[in-house]
Amino acid sequence: MKIYLINYIFLIAACICPSQAGAQLYTQTNLGSDFNSSNGVAVDPSGNIYVADRLNNLIKKMNPVGGNIQIVGLYFQEPMGIALDAAGNILVSETQTNKIKKMTPDGTNLQTIVNGGMNSPHGVTVDTAGNIYLADSGNGVVRRFNSAGQNNTILGNGFFNPNQVAVDAAGNVYLADGSHKIKRINATGGPVQELGSGFQYAYGVAVDASGNIYIADHINNVVKKMNNSGTNIQTISAYIYHPVSVTLDNQGNVYVTSASSSPVIKLAPASLSVTEASSKKTGIYPNPAKDMVYFSEQLNSIAIHNVSGILVWHQKDGSVSVNISAFPAGMYIITAKNSKGQVITKKIMKE
């Protein structure tokens, strides 16, 4: 009997997260530690990661693999949003003082560039021209400033607790607020558009170079991706406790913070292939199967997705078998943890 598995990348607490058929799969990796309700996250062209460590009142920087964590900004009062401009300067929205602050890449020369006039500022981002966009959460508006923090312009109002803001290459602005939808303010004017559905408190938003939109779906505890029209919505992460902020690097990797002391989570596009497994690996048998599937060792936190990325079965407690008799025929992906805490990802065929 042959047993097949999907090759996976072993990273820190990694898993393979299936999305919809034909869509990109992602590996999920934890980066860094000792954050206290981190919020904003940004990545520079070299892959270094900057985090607004909100309740520690710090800005931290770590290398692309989550090591060499440094404090680059002190004495903030609940930093919420963070962004990097083209020169690498760090912009931080400070929710307790209603300020936007700016400092050089090494954390020096800290200055306040917007002082007041806001109410609990949250997410902040920068466009290619250096203009600054802010989700002014308490006032329910989106603001735009020039690179010096001047020319305060309200782009849209009447939003409900806007949390994070993103801007694409065309100057369209995307907003995550408490309406359970993503909203877009078009650069060419016109009414605000609502994009997507099925979110439970869309908290964070980012947009990639192709116009795809990424959402931190706060209450559903996942990250989702949709096209620029707000359709073809896919879940691209495993469980993340209350994700709050999301951003991308120049390689298409997605970075997420959550409302706990969790590390930053990296979702990296994965290329999976099917190979024959050694008999010394964790086995699944029979495969294909009609009803019962057995494991060669006890597995925990078992999740089974179909090829459309839909979770069809899960169990937190340990087990050595699964009854798949009620599953429609086809391919399924099992993700689980073995006794060593390693993530096992395998493919099974239901006859």
N, C-alpha and C positions, 0 to 999 in steps of 0.2 A: 504494500500500500504506500502511495506517495502522499506526503504532507507538504503543503505549500504555504509560504508566508510572504508577506510584503516586506521588502527591505525597509528598514527604518533607521533614522539617524539617532544615535544615543547622545543626548545632550543632558544638561542638568534638569532633572524632572521632566524629561521630554515625552511628548506623545504625538501621534499622527492624527490629525483632525480632518476627517473626510468632509467634503462639501458636496454640492450637487453634481450630477453626472456631467462629465466633460469639463468641470471647473477645476480650479487650482486646489491642491491639497497643501496643508501647512504643517510644519513641525512646531510644537509649542514648548518654549524653554523659559525657565525662570532665571532672571539676571539680578544680581546684587542682593542686598539684605539691609536690615536695620532701618527701613523706612517706616514712618508713622503717618498713615493716611496720606500717602503721596498723591499728588494730583497731576499737574501738567507734566508733559514729557516732550523732549525735543532731541533730535539727532543731528550731528554735524556731518559734513561731507566725508569725514574719515571714519564715521561710525561710532564716535563717542556719544554717550547718552547723558543727557542733562535732565534732572528730576527736581520738581518742586516738592520737597519733603515738607508737607504743609504743617503738621503739628510739631515737627522738630524745628520749624522756622528756619530752614536751611535750603540752599540750592546745592545739589550734589552732582558730581560728574563721575562717570565710570567708563572703562574702555568697552569695546564692542562685545566682549564676552562676560561683562559684568564684574570685572576685577578692577583693582587699583582705584577704589572709591575715594574721591577727594571732596572736601567741602570747598566750593568756589564762591559761596555767598553766605554771609552771616547777617544776623540781626534783622531778619525779615519778620513781619507779623502776618502769619498765615499766607504764605505765597501760594497762589492758586494756578495761574496760567504761566507758561513759559514758552518763549520762541527765540529763534536765532535769526539775525539778519544776515545779509550777504557777506558782511565783514566778520561774522562770528560773534558779534556783540550779543549779550544775553538780555532779553526783555522779560520782565516779571511783573505780573499783576498781583497786587497785595490787597487782599480783601478786607483786612481790618482797618487799614488806613485810607482806603480808596485812592490808591496811587498806582502808577506804572513806573517801574524803575528800570534803569539800564546800566549795564556794566560791561567792561571789556571781557574778552574771552577768558582771561586768567582770574576774573573775579574782582579786579581792582577798578578804580575810578567809578565807583557807584554814584549814580545821580538819579534824582527824581525828575522825570520828563513830563509827567501828567500828575498834577496835585489837586485832588478833589474833583467835584462835579460828577462823581460816579457813586453808585450804591452797590457795594459788594461786587466789585469786578471779578470776573471769572476767567474764561479762556481768552488767550491772546494769540495772534498770529501776524505774520508779516508777508507782504507780497514782494515780487521781484524788484519793484521800485522803492522798497523800503517803507511803504505806508503800513501803518499799524492798525489792526482791526481788533476790537474788544467786544466781548459779550458782557454787557453791563447788566448783570443778573437782577439786581434789586430794582432797577428802573425799567426792565423789560425791553431794552433797546440794544441795537448793535451800533457801535461807534467806529469811525475811521479818523485817524490822525496822520499827519505827515511824519517823517522819520524823526523830527525833533519834538514830537508830541504836541504839535500845534494844529490849527485848522480842524477843530473838533466838529465832525459832521455826523449826524444821525442818519444811518442808511435804512433803518427799519425799526418800527416800534410795535407795541402791543403784544410782544412775545411773553411767554410764561416762563419765568426763571431760566433765561438762556444761559447755557453752561459752557459750551465750547464752540469756537468759530473756526472756519477754514476758508481758504480762498484758492481758486484754481488759476491757471495761467491766463485765462481770459478775463479775470477780475470778478467772476461770479463768487458770491459769498454764500457759504453753507453754515447753517446754524442748528445745533442740537438744543432743544428746550423741552419743557415738561409736557408738551402736547402729544408725545408719543410718535412724533413724526420729525423728519428732517425738513428744514425749510431752506429755500434758495432765494437769494436776492440777486436778480440778474443785473449784470453790469450795464446792460442796455436799457434798464428801466422796466416798468411794468409791474404787475402785482406779484407779491411774494408767492412762490410755488411751494406746495407741500409734496414731499417725496417719500415713498415707502409706506409700509404699514406693518402691523404685527409687533411693533416695538413696545416695551413697557418702560417708559421713561428713558428716551434716547438722551444719553448724557454727554457722550463724546462723539466727535465727527472729524474725519480727515478725508482728503481727496487725493488720488494719485494722478500721474501725468496723463493717463488715458481717460480720466474723468470718473473712474470708479469711486464709489463712496463707501467709507468704512464707518461703522457705528458701534459705539460702546453701549450695548443694550443693557441698561443698568439693572433692572429688576429681573430680566430673563437670564442674567449672569452669563452672557456670551458676547462675542464680537460678531457682527454681521457685515456683509459686503453686498452692495447692489450696483447696478449700472447707473449711468448718469440720468436715466429717465425714471429711476426709482423702482425699477422692476428687476426680475431675476435675483431676488434676495436669497442669499446663502449664509448659513452659519459656518464660520471658518475657525472657530475655537472650540475647545472643550470648556468645561465649567470654569468660570472665573468669577470670584465673589465680587459682585457689584462693581463692574468695570466703570471707570469714570473718564479717562482721557485716552485718546488714541492718536498716533502719528505714524508717519512712514519715513524710511530712509531712501536714499537714491538707488537702492537695489530692490526695492519693493517689499522689504521686510516691514512688518507692522509691530508697533510697540504699544503696550497697554499698561495703565496703572489701575489700581483698584482701591476701594474705600476701606482697606484694612492695612495691616502691617506687611502685606505681601510684597514680594519683589516685583520688579518690572517684568512683564511677560512679553516675550518676543515670539511673533508668529512669522516663520520663514517659509517661503514657497518651497515645496518639497517635490522631488522627482522620484516616484516610486516605480519599482519594477518587481516582477514576480520571479522568484527563484525557488529551487527545491531545498527544503530544510534538512539539516542534519538530524539524525535520530536522537542526538544528544540535546537538541533544543527542546523547548516546551512543545509538546505535540498536541494535535487535535485529531480525533478519530471518532467514527469514520469520516472521511472527507472525499467525496460528497456524502451527504447524510439526508435521511428522510425524517427522522424524529429526534432521537437523543444524540447529542454531541458530547464527547468526553475529553477531558484535559489530562495530560500526563502528570500534572501536579495541581495543587489547589491554587486558584487564581482569585484575586480580589478586585473590587471596583470594576466589574465587567460591564462593558457597554458594547452593544451591537448596533451598527448603522447599516442601512441599505446603501446602494451605490448612488442614491440621490442625496446622501448625507443626512437622512432622517433617522433619528434615534428610534429603534423599534423595540429594544429591550435593554434593561439595565438592572444591576444588582450590586449593592455595596458589600454585602457579606461574602465571605469566601465560598467557593463551590468548585466541584470537580466535574460538573456537567451542566448542560443547558438543554432544555426541551425546545426544539425549533419546529415541531410538527405543524404549528399554526402559521408558520411563515410561508408566504408565496415562494414558489421556486425562483432561484436566482442566486446572485452573488451577494455576500455580506462581509463586513469587516468587523472583526472583534478586537477591541482594545481593552487590556486588563493589566494588572500588576501581579508579578509573581512573588514568591516568598521573600525575595531579596529586595523588593520594592522597585524592580526594573519594570519598565513598560513593555508589554508584549503586544504586538500588532499583527494580526493574521487574517488571512482570507479563507472563508469557507463557502462551499457551494451547497445550496439546498435543492434537493431533487424534487 
